[in-house]
Amino acid sequence: MFLNVLGKTFRFLGYTVQYGCIAHCAFEYLGGIVVCSGPSMEPTIQNSDIVFSENLSRHFYCIQKGDIVIVKSPHDPKSNICKRVIGLEGDKVCTSNPSDFLKSHSYVPKGHVWLEGDNLRNSTDSRCYGPVPYGLIRGRICFKVY
Amino acid sequence: ISCLRSPRNPEQKIIKRVIALEGDIIKTIGYKKKYVKVPHGHIWVEGDHHGHSFDSNAFGPVSLGLLHARATHILWPPQRWQKLQPVLPPERKPLQREQE
């Protein structure tokens, strides 16, 4: 009787571990659901929208200009930020704010990308903290769920 | 000694020693600024062989998000089997630590 319960518990634990491993691999290498918050990507993505992100293009290095990506924050590695890729390495980007009279340009260094939010007036992005290393990109958003 | 993705080439992983954490001010070797305060969320890494190392003296402080793993032991070749000590060379100590 006791052995029966013990056997069932171990089987349950085994299934939980298997499920956990598959879920972790899926989130790490395939993609997952992400809840976005903040006004910096309006009108494309509103506050508390649910989107689906896929991680395959990060591993095969085919993130392109214009993609919306989820990136680990350069200042706080535990939080993620969601922005659009404006420039890849070697591109010339405009680094000044839209309200400045004199525009300054610079080139995106090798291995980095330039990110900007769609809501340019209310977005902290590469115009504040500079180009972001490609290795910080977590995934690319493909479609909005809700 | 940590393993991180190279900020210059995202396909490459490099192994370097962590010299300073965020808030520390250190003296650099061959970097464009003589003294650098490591910004929030970043670390300063250096190779042990200073003259021939592609490290933070070349590309500046790296974001913590690029950190991948920590090297703890050398397994091969067997005559170099050892535990890697997290020791900071005394001449590379930071000049000022940020007080909590």
gemmi code that builds the backbone of each chain (N, CA, C; Angstrom):
import gemmi

chains = {
    "A": [
        ("MET", (0.852, -1.193, 0.000), (0.000, 0.000, 0.000), (0.887, 1.243, 0.000)),
        ("PHE", (1.836, 1.237, 0.942), (2.763, 2.362, 1.055), (3.661, 2.426, -0.186)),
        ("LEU", (4.099, 1.249, -0.659), (4.966, 1.205, -1.849), (4.214, 1.729, -3.062)),
        ("ASN", (2.884, 1.462, -3.101), (2.059, 1.942, -4.199), (2.091, 3.469, -4.266)),
        ("VAL", (1.886, 4.088, -3.092), (1.875, 5.561, -3.030), (3.240, 6.115, -3.407)),
        ("LEU", (4.292, 5.434, -2.907), (5.660, 5.898, -3.200), (5.945, 5.826, -4.694)),
        ("GLY", (5.490, 4.697, -5.306), (5.694, 4.538, -6.750), (4.999, 5.633, -7.526)),
        ("LYS", (3.746, 5.932, -7.104), (2.982, 6.972, -7.817), (3.668, 8.327, -7.666)),
        ("THR", (4.192, 8.616, -6.451), (4.849, 9.917, -6.227), (6.069, 10.062, -7.123)),
        ("PHE", (6.865, 8.988, -7.197), (8.071, 9.068, -8.033), (7.724, 9.252, -9.499)),
        ("ARG", (6.621, 8.565, -9.935), (6.232, 8.714, -11.348), (5.793, 10.147, -11.614)),
        ("PHE", (5.035, 10.707, -10.652), (4.571, 12.086, -10.800), (5.756, 13.053, -10.877)),
        ("LEU", (6.753, 12.834, -9.981), (7.953, 13.684, -9.988), (8.697, 13.560, -11.318)),
        ("GLY", (8.755, 12.317, -11.822), (9.429, 12.096, -13.104), (8.763, 12.877, -14.219)),
        ("TYR", (7.407, 12.823, -14.255), (6.690, 13.562, -15.306), (6.914, 15.060, -15.156)),
        ("THR", (6.924, 15.548, -13.893), (7.118, 16.984, -13.667), (8.483, 17.431, -14.167)),
        ("VAL", (9.517, 16.637, -13.867), (10.872, 16.986, -14.311), (10.944, 16.985, -15.834)),
        ("GLN", (10.337, 15.954, -16.457), (10.370, 15.900, -17.928), (9.668, 17.114, -18.528)),
        ("TYR", (8.484, 17.439, -17.976), (7.719, 18.580, -18.484), (8.520, 19.866, -18.321)),
        ("GLY", (9.172, 20.015, -17.122), (9.974, 21.208, -16.857), (11.110, 21.365, -17.853)),
        ("CYS", (11.802, 20.252, -18.161), (12.926, 20.314, -19.103), (12.452, 20.722, -20.488)),
        ("ILE", (11.337, 20.111, -20.937), (10.840, 20.430, -22.281), (10.388, 21.886, -22.336)),
        ("ALA", (9.703, 22.346, -21.275), (9.232, 23.738, -21.257), (10.421, 24.706, -21.275)),
        ("HIS", (11.462, 24.386, -20.496), (12.634, 25.265, -20.473), (13.294, 25.327, -21.838)),
        ("CYS", (13.468, 24.163, -22.488), (14.082, 24.147, -23.830), (13.234, 24.935, -24.817)),
        ("ALA", (11.900, 24.775, -24.706), (11.022, 25.482, -25.628), (11.154, 26.994, -25.446)),
        ("PHE", (11.137, 27.469, -24.192), (11.224, 28.911, -23.967), (12.571, 29.454, -24.377)),
        ("GLU", (13.619, 28.641, -24.204), (14.967, 29.143, -24.481), (15.256, 29.154, -25.971)),
        ("TYR", (14.859, 28.093, -26.678), (15.285, 27.944, -28.073), (14.181, 28.177, -29.080)),
        ("LEU", (12.897, 28.067, -28.691), (11.846, 28.212, -29.684), (11.097, 29.524, -29.556)),
        ("GLY", (10.601, 29.832, -28.377), (9.849, 31.078, -28.248), (8.870, 30.982, -27.111)),
        ("GLY", (8.143, 32.064, -26.875), (7.168, 32.045, -25.805), (6.302, 33.281, -25.834)),
        ("ILE", (5.338, 33.294, -24.899), (4.411, 34.411, -24.791), (5.055, 35.469, -23.901)),
        ("VAL", (4.921, 36.727, -24.282), (5.496, 37.825, -23.507), (4.417, 38.874, -23.278)),
        ("VAL", (4.372, 39.413, -22.052), (3.457, 40.519, -21.771), (4.268, 41.803, -21.785)),
        ("CYS", (3.877, 42.754, -22.622), (4.627, 44.008, -22.737), (3.973, 45.089, -21.897)),
        ("SER", (4.799, 45.930, -21.262), (4.243, 47.053, -20.513), (5.046, 48.291, -20.837)),
        ("GLY", (4.391, 49.441, -20.795), (5.101, 50.682, -21.067), (4.647, 51.316, -22.364)),
        ("PRO", (4.835, 52.643, -22.490), (4.304, 53.363, -23.647), (5.285, 53.548, -24.788)),
        ("SER", (6.485, 52.947, -24.693), (7.516, 53.342, -25.654), (7.337, 52.732, -27.032)),
        ("MET", (6.410, 51.768, -27.211), (6.244, 51.170, -28.539), (4.878, 51.494, -29.131)),
        ("GLU", (4.189, 52.515, -28.586), (2.889, 52.873, -29.158), (3.102, 53.513, -30.515)),
        ("PRO", (2.191, 53.424, -31.454), (0.923, 52.714, -31.407), (0.999, 51.228, -31.795)),
        ("THR", (2.208, 50.733, -32.088), (2.320, 49.336, -32.528), (1.950, 48.356, -31.410)),
        ("ILE", (2.532, 48.590, -30.219), (2.255, 47.705, -29.086), (1.799, 48.575, -27.926)),
        ("GLN", (0.562, 48.350, -27.440), (0.047, 49.161, -26.335), (0.497, 48.559, -25.010)),
        ("ASN", (0.232, 49.288, -23.941), (0.538, 48.820, -22.602), (-0.250, 47.552, -22.295)),
        ("SER", (0.405, 46.563, -21.667), (-0.140, 45.245, -21.298), (-0.720, 44.487, -22.486)),
        ("ASP", (-0.064, 44.550, -23.631), (-0.395, 43.678, -24.765), (0.312, 42.353, -24.575)),
        ("ILE", (-0.273, 41.293, -25.124), (0.368, 39.981, -25.058), (0.842, 39.638, -26.460)),
        ("VAL", (2.138, 39.334, -26.588), (2.704, 39.032, -27.911), (3.431, 37.702, -27.848)),
        ("PHE", (3.687, 37.131, -29.036), (4.419, 35.880, -29.121), (5.791, 36.168, -29.707)),
        ("SER", (6.824, 35.708, -29.001), (8.176, 35.959, -29.502), (8.847, 34.634, -29.844)),
        ("GLU", (9.642, 34.654, -30.922), (10.359, 33.434, -31.298), (11.861, 33.687, -31.206)),
        ("ASN", (12.586, 32.664, -30.745), (14.010, 32.832, -30.490), (14.893, 32.228, -31.572)),
        ("LEU", (14.292, 31.631, -32.620), (15.132, 30.953, -33.613), (15.978, 31.926, -34.412)),
        ("SER", (15.445, 33.113, -34.736), (16.224, 34.025, -35.580), (17.419, 34.586, -34.834)),
        ("ARG", (17.342, 34.606, -33.506), (18.515, 35.072, -32.760), (19.645, 34.062, -32.910)),
        ("HIS", (19.303, 32.741, -32.853), (20.349, 31.720, -32.917), (20.938, 31.583, -34.312)),
        ("PHE", (20.130, 31.867, -35.341), (20.653, 31.771, -36.706), (21.124, 33.111, -37.228)),
        ("TYR", (21.155, 34.124, -36.375), (21.701, 35.435, -36.728), (20.992, 36.050, -37.930)),
        ("CYS", (19.649, 35.944, -38.019), (18.947, 36.625, -39.104), (17.949, 37.635, -38.565)),
        ("ILE", (18.324, 38.382, -37.537), (17.519, 39.534, -37.105), (17.767, 40.632, -38.115)),
        ("GLN", (16.672, 41.256, -38.616), (16.835, 42.270, -39.657), (16.381, 43.627, -39.184)),
        ("LYS", (16.736, 44.647, -39.979), (16.327, 46.019, -39.676), (14.823, 46.079, -39.715)),
        ("GLY", (14.219, 46.724, -38.701), (12.772, 46.832, -38.684), (12.096, 45.787, -37.824)),
        ("ASP", (12.822, 44.747, -37.361), (12.226, 43.747, -36.480), (12.006, 44.348, -35.108)),
        ("ILE", (10.935, 43.895, -34.439), (10.751, 44.269, -33.041), (11.355, 43.130, -32.220)),
        ("VAL", (12.270, 43.463, -31.319), (12.981, 42.429, -30.576), (12.822, 42.638, -29.080)),
        ("ILE", (12.956, 41.523, -28.346), (13.035, 41.569, -26.886), (14.519, 41.479, -26.552)),
        ("VAL", (14.991, 42.403, -25.721), (16.426, 42.506, -25.440), (16.610, 42.560, -23.926)),
        ("LYS", (17.668, 41.917, -23.420), (17.983, 42.069, -21.993), (18.473, 43.497, -21.780)),
        ("SER", (17.963, 44.158, -20.742), (18.330, 45.553, -20.529), (19.826, 45.683, -20.236)),
        ("PRO", (20.544, 46.623, -20.901), (21.984, 46.754, -20.641), (22.288, 47.201, -19.215)),
        ("HIS", (21.347, 47.900, -18.580), (21.637, 48.394, -17.235), (21.129, 47.464, -16.159)),
        ("ASP", (20.157, 46.602, -16.458), (19.602, 45.715, -15.445), (19.383, 44.361, -16.089)),
        ("PRO", (20.322, 43.420, -15.900), (20.251, 42.156, -16.641), (19.039, 41.311, -16.303)),
        ("LYS", (18.305, 41.665, -15.236), (17.153, 40.837, -14.877), (15.889, 41.288, -15.601)),
        ("SER", (15.894, 42.464, -16.238), (14.663, 42.911, -16.887), (14.856, 42.952, -18.395)),
        ("ASN", (13.737, 42.824, -19.117), (13.795, 42.824, -20.576), (13.152, 44.081, -21.125)),
        ("ILE", (13.605, 44.524, -22.286), (12.984, 45.663, -22.934), (12.619, 45.278, -24.353)),
        ("CYS", (11.622, 45.980, -24.898), (11.058, 45.616, -26.183), (11.178, 46.830, -27.090)),
        ("LYS", (12.007, 46.737, -28.154), (12.213, 47.882, -29.037), (12.323, 47.386, -30.477)),
        ("ARG", (12.386, 48.377, -31.415), (12.552, 48.016, -32.823), (14.005, 48.209, -33.229)),
        ("VAL", (14.518, 47.301, -34.052), (15.892, 47.435, -34.555), (15.896, 48.457, -35.676)),
        ("ILE", (16.648, 49.552, -35.462), (16.706, 50.603, -36.478), (17.950, 50.443, -37.338)),
        ("GLY", (19.062, 50.018, -36.708), (20.293, 49.890, -37.473), (21.083, 48.681, -37.040)),
        ("LEU", (21.710, 48.003, -38.024), (22.600, 46.888, -37.731), (24.043, 47.385, -37.767)),
        ("GLU", (25.024, 46.477, -37.552), (26.410, 46.929, -37.481), (26.837, 47.554, -38.807)),
        ("GLY", (27.536, 48.664, -38.690), (28.016, 49.341, -39.897), (27.067, 50.384, -40.430)),
        ("ASP", (25.817, 50.433, -39.949), (24.867, 51.427, -40.454), (25.137, 52.784, -39.836)),
        ("LYS", (24.721, 53.825, -40.542), (24.855, 55.181, -40.016), (23.516, 55.545, -39.397)),
        ("VAL", (23.501, 55.940, -38.107), (22.249, 56.286, -37.442), (22.330, 57.699, -36.906)),
        ("CYS", (21.149, 58.300, -36.723), (21.057, 59.644, -36.195), (20.906, 59.551, -34.683)),
        ("THR", (21.834, 60.123, -33.931), (21.828, 59.922, -32.484), (21.148, 61.038, -31.717)),
        ("SER", (20.786, 62.129, -32.372), (20.220, 63.243, -31.616), (18.721, 63.105, -31.520)),
        ("ASN", (18.097, 63.857, -30.560), (16.638, 63.855, -30.429), (15.996, 64.588, -31.589)),
        ("PRO", (14.712, 64.286, -31.897), (14.061, 64.957, -33.020), (13.954, 66.472, -32.808)),
        ("SER", (13.972, 66.924, -31.515), (13.776, 68.352, -31.273), (15.071, 69.142, -31.428)),
        ("ASP", (16.237, 68.450, -31.483), (17.507, 69.170, -31.623), (17.625, 69.789, -33.001)),
        ("PHE", (18.269, 70.941, -33.050), (18.432, 71.625, -34.328), (19.558, 70.984, -35.136)),
        ("LEU", (20.685, 70.736, -34.445), (21.822, 70.142, -35.147), (21.775, 68.618, -34.981)),
        ("LYS", (21.775, 67.899, -36.085), (21.690, 66.444, -35.996), (23.092, 65.851, -35.936)),
        ("SER", (23.289, 64.852, -35.082), (24.592, 64.175, -35.055), (24.390, 62.734, -35.510)),
        ("HIS", (25.363, 62.212, -36.233), (25.279, 60.839, -36.727), (26.458, 60.035, -36.226)),
        ("SER", (26.272, 58.746, -36.121), (27.412, 57.879, -35.810), (27.151, 56.522, -36.440)),
        ("TYR", (28.196, 55.713, -36.496), (28.098, 54.381, -37.076), (27.911, 53.361, -35.968)),
        ("VAL", (27.055, 52.367, -36.231), (26.836, 51.313, -35.249), (28.062, 50.392, -35.251)),
        ("PRO", (28.718, 50.180, -34.098), (29.933, 49.351, -34.096), (29.635, 47.889, -34.407)),
        ("LYS", (30.695, 47.134, -34.683), (30.591, 45.730, -35.055), (30.014, 44.929, -33.894)),
        ("GLY", (29.076, 44.042, -34.186), (28.500, 43.202, -33.150), (27.422, 43.885, -32.324)),
        ("HIS", (26.984, 45.098, -32.718), (25.962, 45.825, -31.957), (24.768, 46.157, -32.849)),
        ("VAL", (23.630, 46.520, -32.213), (22.467, 46.992, -32.962), (21.973, 48.288, -32.338)),
        ("TRP", (21.247, 49.067, -33.121), (20.690, 50.332, -32.638), (19.187, 50.145, -32.478)),
        ("LEU", (18.696, 50.378, -31.251), (17.274, 50.150, -30.973), (16.564, 51.462, -30.753)),
        ("GLU", (15.332, 51.563, -31.229), (14.516, 52.739, -30.928), (13.081, 52.298, -30.750)),
        ("GLY", (12.373, 52.940, -29.818), (10.952, 52.666, -29.663), (10.166, 53.391, -30.725)),
        ("ASP", (8.935, 52.923, -31.009), (8.121, 53.597, -32.019), (7.626, 54.941, -31.522)),
        ("ASN", (7.422, 55.086, -30.214), (6.935, 56.328, -29.635), (8.155, 57.165, -29.270)),
        ("LEU", (8.713, 57.883, -30.272), (10.037, 58.486, -30.092), (10.080, 59.496, -28.956)),
        ("ARG", (8.932, 60.150, -28.680), (8.989, 61.184, -27.657), (9.043, 60.590, -26.255)),
        ("ASN", (8.558, 59.345, -26.081), (8.460, 58.778, -24.741), (9.147, 57.422, -24.708)),
        ("SER", (10.419, 57.376, -25.073), (11.096, 56.087, -25.130), (12.559, 56.258, -24.758)),
        ("THR", (13.022, 55.463, -23.758), (14.459, 55.422, -23.480), (15.024, 54.264, -24.272)),
        ("ASP", (15.889, 54.566, -25.225), (16.388, 53.515, -26.097), (17.842, 53.829, -26.429)),
        ("SER", (18.329, 53.386, -27.583), (19.740, 53.577, -27.902), (20.138, 55.040, -27.958)),
        ("ARG", (19.144, 55.953, -28.087), (19.533, 57.361, -28.074), (20.019, 57.761, -26.683)),
        ("CYS", (19.634, 57.005, -25.636), (20.098, 57.286, -24.275), (21.327, 56.454, -23.915)),
        ("TYR", (21.261, 55.100, -24.128), (22.351, 54.267, -23.634), (23.236, 53.707, -24.734)),
        ("GLY", (23.095, 54.189, -25.969), (24.036, 53.786, -27.003), (23.695, 52.452, -27.638)),
        ("PRO", (24.529, 52.006, -28.588), (24.259, 50.736, -29.273), (24.326, 49.567, -28.309)),
        ("VAL", (23.520, 48.551, -28.577), (23.364, 47.412, -27.674), (24.040, 46.196, -28.313)),
        ("PRO", (24.861, 45.420, -27.566), (25.495, 44.242, -28.170), (24.462, 43.228, -28.649)),
        ("TYR", (24.751, 42.571, -29.783), (23.819, 41.611, -30.350), (23.538, 40.471, -29.382)),
        ("GLY", (24.521, 40.121, -28.540), (24.357, 38.988, -27.621), (23.255, 39.188, -26.594)),
        ("LEU", (22.771, 40.432, -26.421), (21.723, 40.682, -25.437), (20.324, 40.429, -26.002)),
        ("ILE", (20.198, 40.220, -27.313), (18.874, 40.010, -27.904), (18.344, 38.652, -27.463)),
        ("ARG", (17.096, 38.626, -26.921), (16.501, 37.368, -26.478), (15.642, 36.746, -27.562)),
        ("GLY", (14.848, 37.556, -28.276), (13.942, 36.974, -29.266), (13.300, 38.052, -30.115)),
        ("ARG", (12.597, 37.597, -31.180), (11.954, 38.520, -32.107), (10.459, 38.331, -32.001)),
        ("ILE", (9.708, 39.442, -31.959), (8.256, 39.339, -31.835), (7.658, 39.093, -33.206)),
        ("CYS", (6.863, 38.029, -33.335), (6.260, 37.758, -34.637), (4.810, 38.172, -34.731)),
        ("PHE", (3.994, 37.917, -33.694), (2.626, 38.423, -33.813), (2.032, 38.715, -32.444)),
        ("LYS", (0.963, 39.518, -32.486), (0.310, 39.940, -31.260), (-0.820, 38.958, -30.976)),
        ("VAL", (-0.875, 38.508, -29.710), (-1.910, 37.543, -29.367), (-3.164, 38.239, -28.863)),
        ("TYR", (-2.967, 39.256, -28.023), (-4.127, 39.956, -27.444), (-3.761, 41.397, -27.197)),
    ],
    "B": [
        ("ILE", (36.715, 33.833, -12.937), (36.988, 33.698, -14.366), (35.666, 33.330, -15.007)),
        ("SER", (35.205, 34.156, -15.929), (33.871, 33.920, -16.460), (33.903, 33.811, -17.973)),
        ("CYS", (32.867, 33.157, -18.496), (32.719, 32.950, -19.931), (31.597, 33.865, -20.401)),
        ("LEU", (31.860, 34.708, -21.411), (30.826, 35.620, -21.872), (30.834, 35.697, -23.392)),
        ("ARG", (29.695, 36.193, -23.927), (29.622, 36.369, -25.375), (30.392, 37.630, -25.754)),
        ("SER", (31.199, 37.558, -26.794), (32.009, 38.708, -27.181), (31.110, 39.827, -27.679)),
        ("PRO", (31.289, 41.075, -27.171), (30.446, 42.176, -27.658), (30.749, 42.547, -29.099)),
        ("ARG", (31.945, 42.207, -29.584), (32.270, 42.532, -30.966), (31.744, 41.485, -31.929)),
        ("ASN", (31.752, 40.237, -31.519), (31.347, 39.149, -32.407), (30.424, 38.214, -31.646)),
        ("PRO", (29.104, 38.330, -31.843), (28.168, 37.586, -30.992), (28.255, 36.070, -31.140)),
        ("GLU", (28.923, 35.578, -32.195), (29.027, 34.133, -32.351), (30.133, 33.550, -31.497)),
        ("GLN", (30.990, 34.428, -30.937), (32.175, 33.938, -30.254), (31.996, 34.051, -28.757)),
        ("LYS", (32.507, 33.053, -28.010), (32.488, 33.172, -26.563), (33.923, 33.380, -26.096)),
        ("ILE", (34.132, 34.319, -25.163), (35.484, 34.573, -24.680), (35.525, 34.306, -23.178)),
        ("ILE", (36.713, 33.947, -22.688), (36.888, 33.643, -21.268), (37.869, 34.636, -20.686)),
        ("LYS", (37.410, 35.395, -19.670), (38.264, 36.416, -19.071), (38.024, 36.433, -17.566)),
        ("ARG", (38.913, 37.162, -16.848), (38.762, 37.301, -15.399), (37.984, 38.583, -15.111)),
        ("VAL", (37.039, 38.509, -14.140), (36.285, 39.698, -13.751), (37.157, 40.530, -12.816)),
        ("ILE", (37.443, 41.777, -13.214), (38.329, 42.621, -12.422), (37.531, 43.589, -11.551)),
        ("ALA", (36.447, 44.157, -12.090), (35.705, 45.148, -11.319), (34.217, 45.005, -11.593)),
        ("LEU", (33.417, 45.328, -10.558), (31.959, 45.290, -10.700), (31.419, 46.703, -10.819)),
        ("GLU", (30.090, 46.836, -10.898), (29.507, 48.157, -11.124), (29.829, 49.081, -9.954)),
        ("GLY", (30.117, 50.318, -10.262), (30.392, 51.299, -9.231), (31.861, 51.435, -8.892)),
        ("ASP", (32.711, 50.440, -9.249), (34.137, 50.550, -8.934), (34.816, 51.470, -9.937)),
        ("ILE", (35.861, 52.139, -9.468), (36.679, 52.970, -10.369), (38.017, 52.267, -10.510)),
        ("ILE", (38.428, 51.992, -11.747), (39.697, 51.281, -11.931), (40.587, 52.035, -12.898)),
        ("LYS", (41.881, 51.678, -12.806), (42.871, 52.256, -13.710), (43.015, 51.298, -14.883)),
        ("THR", (42.968, 51.815, -16.106), (42.957, 50.915, -17.259), (44.328, 50.847, -17.916)),
        ("ILE", (44.521, 49.764, -18.699), (45.776, 49.583, -19.451), (45.432, 49.683, -20.926)),
        ("GLY", (45.811, 50.778, -21.554), (45.618, 50.863, -22.997), (44.196, 51.161, -23.432)),
        ("TYR", (43.336, 51.657, -22.555), (41.979, 52.029, -22.929), (41.960, 53.516, -23.236)),
        ("LYS", (40.907, 53.994, -23.913), (40.901, 55.395, -24.315), (40.808, 56.344, -23.136)),
        ("LYS", (40.194, 55.918, -21.996), (40.189, 56.768, -20.802), (41.081, 56.135, -19.744)),
        ("LYS", (41.848, 56.957, -19.004), (42.798, 56.418, -18.035), (42.091, 55.781, -16.845)),
        ("TYR", (41.073, 56.445, -16.313), (40.314, 55.929, -15.181), (38.871, 55.754, -15.612)),
        ("VAL", (38.280, 54.604, -15.262), (36.917, 54.320, -15.715), (36.066, 53.927, -14.514)),
        ("LYS", (34.878, 54.514, -14.405), (33.909, 54.069, -13.401), (32.966, 53.103, -14.117)),
        ("VAL", (32.882, 51.889, -13.609), (32.078, 50.866, -14.278), (30.601, 51.205, -14.101)),
        ("PRO", (29.834, 51.372, -15.185), (28.440, 51.783, -15.027), (27.578, 50.670, -14.443)),
        ("HIS", (26.341, 51.064, -14.069), (25.394, 50.160, -13.438), (25.039, 49.029, -14.395)),
        ("GLY", (25.052, 47.784, -13.893), (24.700, 46.652, -14.748), (25.822, 46.180, -15.650)),
        ("HIS", (27.056, 46.677, -15.454), (28.192, 46.280, -16.286), (29.335, 45.759, -15.410)),
        ("ILE", (30.286, 45.052, -16.059), (31.485, 44.602, -15.350), (32.693, 44.839, -16.243)),
        ("TRP", (33.863, 44.822, -15.610), (35.122, 45.014, -16.339), (35.871, 43.686, -16.320)),
        ("VAL", (36.190, 43.175, -17.511), (36.894, 41.893, -17.571), (38.258, 42.104, -18.209)),
        ("GLU", (39.225, 41.310, -17.785), (40.564, 41.375, -18.371), (41.152, 39.987, -18.459)),
        ("GLY", (41.961, 39.772, -19.481), (42.703, 38.522, -19.549), (43.922, 38.613, -18.654)),
        ("ASP", (44.482, 37.464, -18.224), (45.639, 37.497, -17.329), (46.888, 37.954, -18.052)),
        ("HIS", (46.965, 37.747, -19.374), (48.142, 38.119, -20.144), (47.872, 39.488, -20.761)),
        ("HIS", (48.276, 40.565, -20.068), (47.761, 41.891, -20.397), (48.118, 42.400, -21.775)),
        ("GLY", (49.292, 42.083, -22.257), (49.678, 42.654, -23.537), (48.897, 42.081, -24.709)),
        ("HIS", (48.535, 40.799, -24.630), (47.942, 40.119, -25.776), (46.522, 39.707, -25.520)),
        ("SER", (45.744, 40.555, -24.859), (44.399, 40.119, -24.517), (43.360, 41.060, -25.104)),
        ("PHE", (42.360, 40.480, -25.767), (41.254, 41.266, -26.303), (40.185, 41.296, -25.222)),
        ("ASP", (40.214, 42.346, -24.350), (39.328, 42.351, -23.211), (38.721, 43.750, -23.054)),
        ("SER", (38.300, 44.091, -21.827), (37.643, 45.384, -21.632), (38.557, 46.548, -21.950)),
        ("ASN", (39.871, 46.315, -21.971), (40.760, 47.409, -22.368), (40.592, 47.740, -23.842)),
        ("ALA", (39.975, 46.832, -24.611), (39.713, 47.097, -26.024), (38.280, 47.551, -26.249)),
        ("PHE", (37.291, 46.852, -25.610), (35.914, 47.187, -25.935), (35.135, 47.795, -24.773)),
        ("GLY", (35.799, 48.115, -23.656), (35.087, 48.804, -22.579), (34.305, 47.859, -21.673)),
        ("PRO", (33.558, 48.413, -20.699), (32.795, 47.551, -19.776), (31.725, 46.768, -20.535)),
        ("VAL", (31.481, 45.523, -20.090), (30.473, 44.691, -20.761), (29.243, 44.575, -19.883)),
        ("SER", (28.077, 44.470, -20.536), (26.821, 44.344, -19.830), (26.725, 42.968, -19.181)),
        ("LEU", (26.125, 42.918, -17.984), (26.003, 41.643, -17.265), (25.183, 40.625, -18.036)),
        ("GLY", (24.309, 41.079, -18.920), (23.477, 40.158, -19.683), (24.263, 39.266, -20.630)),
        ("LEU", (25.515, 39.687, -20.967), (26.324, 38.881, -21.877), (27.037, 37.748, -21.155)),
        ("LEU", (27.003, 37.749, -19.825), (27.682, 36.716, -19.053), (26.971, 35.402, -19.252)),
        ("HIS", (27.739, 34.357, -19.452), (27.157, 33.081, -19.817), (27.391, 32.049, -18.724)),
        ("ALA", (28.639, 31.961, -18.231), (28.975, 30.917, -17.271), (30.239, 31.320, -16.527)),
        ("ARG", (30.588, 30.483, -15.532), (31.811, 30.748, -14.761), (32.702, 29.519, -14.891)),
        ("ALA", (33.994, 29.736, -15.164), (34.924, 28.608, -15.292), (35.420, 28.227, -13.904)),
        ("THR", (35.245, 26.956, -13.510), (35.652, 26.562, -12.168), (36.864, 25.634, -12.151)),
        ("HIS", (37.001, 24.752, -13.151), (38.115, 23.805, -13.133), (38.686, 23.656, -14.523)),
        ("ILE", (39.971, 23.279, -14.566), (40.598, 22.864, -15.834), (40.583, 21.338, -15.842)),
        ("LEU", (40.005, 20.736, -16.907), (39.897, 19.289, -16.945), (40.940, 18.632, -17.838)),
        ("TRP", (41.396, 19.322, -18.879), (42.294, 18.706, -19.863), (43.351, 19.711, -20.274)),
        ("PRO", (44.622, 19.441, -20.433), (45.247, 18.123, -20.313), (45.425, 17.700, -18.850)),
        ("PRO", (45.531, 16.412, -18.577), (45.500, 15.922, -17.189), (46.610, 16.498, -16.317)),
        ("GLN", (47.750, 16.891, -16.937), (48.809, 17.439, -16.087), (48.488, 18.862, -15.645)),
        ("ARG", (47.426, 19.498, -16.224), (47.042, 20.834, -15.790), (45.713, 20.813, -15.051)),
        ("TRP", (45.388, 19.633, -14.497), (44.139, 19.468, -13.764), (44.211, 20.301, -12.495)),
        ("GLN", (43.326, 21.328, -12.344), (43.364, 22.155, -11.136), (42.030, 22.870, -10.978)),
        ("LYS", (41.827, 23.379, -9.769), (40.663, 24.219, -9.518), (41.104, 25.657, -9.774)),
        ("LEU", (40.289, 26.406, -10.508), (40.653, 27.791, -10.805), (40.278, 28.686, -9.625)),
        ("GLN", (41.247, 29.442, -9.133), (40.986, 30.281, -7.962), (40.468, 31.650, -8.390)),
        ("PRO", (39.413, 32.146, -7.737), (38.933, 33.495, -8.052), (39.794, 34.548, -7.358)),
        ("VAL", (41.025, 34.728, -7.857), (41.954, 35.620, -7.179), (42.176, 36.857, -8.033)),
        ("LEU", (42.235, 38.030, -7.391), (42.424, 39.273, -8.125), (43.889, 39.662, -8.007)),
        ("PRO", (44.611, 39.888, -9.113), (46.004, 40.314, -9.010), (46.092, 41.644, -8.248)),
        ("PRO", (47.027, 41.789, -7.292), (47.012, 42.972, -6.408), (47.170, 44.293, -7.163)),
        ("GLU", (47.879, 44.266, -8.312), (48.053, 45.544, -9.017), (46.818, 45.936, -9.814)),
        ("ARG", (45.811, 45.017, -9.940), (44.624, 45.356, -10.685), (43.433, 45.612, -9.762)),
        ("LYS", (43.681, 45.859, -8.476), (42.559, 46.095, -7.567), (41.922, 47.439, -7.910)),
        ("PRO", (40.583, 47.564, -7.753), (39.939, 48.844, -8.055), (40.361, 49.913, -7.055)),
        ("LEU", (40.362, 51.169, -7.526), (40.836, 52.261, -6.682), (39.806, 52.647, -5.635)),
        ("GLN", (38.544, 52.520, -6.005), (37.520, 52.956, -5.056), (36.295, 52.089, -5.247)),
        ("ARG", (35.850, 51.450, -4.187), (34.647, 50.656, -4.269), (33.464, 51.514, -3.884)),
        ("GLU", (32.306, 51.279, -4.524), (31.119, 52.038, -4.159), (30.599, 51.505, -2.837)),
        ("GLN", (30.349, 52.390, -1.871), (29.876, 51.948, -0.556), (28.397, 51.634, -0.636)),
        ("GLU", (27.964, 50.586, 0.027), (26.546, 50.179, -0.015), (25.678, 51.157, 0.741)),
    ],
}
model = gemmi.Model(1)
for chain_id, residues in chains.items():
    chain = gemmi.Chain(chain_id)
    for i, (resn, *xyz) in enumerate(residues, 1):
        res = gemmi.Residue()
        res.name, res.seqid = resn, gemmi.SeqId(i, " ")
        for name, pos in zip(("N", "CA", "C"), xyz):
            atom = gemmi.Atom()
            atom.name, atom.element = name, gemmi.Element(name[0])
            atom.pos, atom.b_iso = gemmi.Position(*pos), 0.0
            res.add_atom(atom)
        chain.add_residue(res)
    model.add_chain(chain)
structure = gemmi.Structure()
structure.add_model(model)
structure.setup_entities()
